[in-house]
């Protein structure tokens, strides 16, 4: 799941810092999400899915189709 949030971010050419601002967390915390060093809280997972217009199942790796 961690590589998917990075891929989604990079597809939109958004920096980690901008994503962190949108999620109301620090860049370091967001970086830890992408590296798998920190679990992604449910509320952040939902925000990521809504922002990228994909399902939470896609981010979690339960589905291969974004929606």
C-alpha positions in Angstrom: 0.0 0.0 0.0 2.8 2.4 0.7 4.2 2.3 -2.8 0.7 3.1 -4.1 0.4 6.4 -2.2 3.8 7.4 -3.6 2.9 6.5 -7.1 -0.4 8.4 -6.9 1.4 11.4 -5.5 4.1 11.3 -8.2 1.5 10.9 -11.0 0.1 14.3 -9.9 3.6 15.8 -9.5 2.9 16.8 -6.0 5.7 17.1 -3.4 5.6 15.3 -0.1 5.4 18.7 1.6 2.3 19.7 -0.3 0.6 16.4 0.5 1.5 16.8 4.1 0.0 20.2 4.2 -3.2 18.9 2.7 -3.3 16.1 5.3 -2.4 18.4 8.1 0.7 16.5 9.1 4.5 17.1 8.8 6.5 16.2 5.7 8.4 13.7 7.9 5.2 11.9 9.0 4.0 11.7 5.4 7.4 10.4 4.3 7.1 7.7 6.9 3.7 6.7 5.5 5.3 6.3 2.0 8.2 4.4 3.4 6.0 2.0 5.4 7.6 3.2 8.7 4.4 4.4 10.1 0.9 3.0 9.7 -1.6 5.2 7.9 -4.5 6.2 10.1 -8.0 5.5 8.8 -8.8 9.2 8.5 -5.7 9.9 6.5 -6.4 6.9 4.3 -9.9 8.2 3.5 -8.5 11.7 2.7 -5.9 10.2 0.4 -8.5 8.1 -1.4 -10.8 11.1 -1.9 -8.0 13.4 -3.0 -6.7 10.9 -5.6 -10.2 9.7 -6.6 -9.5 6.1 -5.9 -10.9 3.5 -3.5 -9.4 2.8 -0.2 -9.2 -0.8 -1.3 -7.0 0.2 -4.1 -4.6 2.0 -1.8 -4.6 -1.0 0.6 -3.8 -3.3 -2.3 -7.0 -5.2 -2.1 -8.0 -4.3 -5.6 -5.9 -3.6 -8.7 -8.4 -1.2 -10.2 -8.3 2.3 -8.8 -12.1 2.6 -8.4 
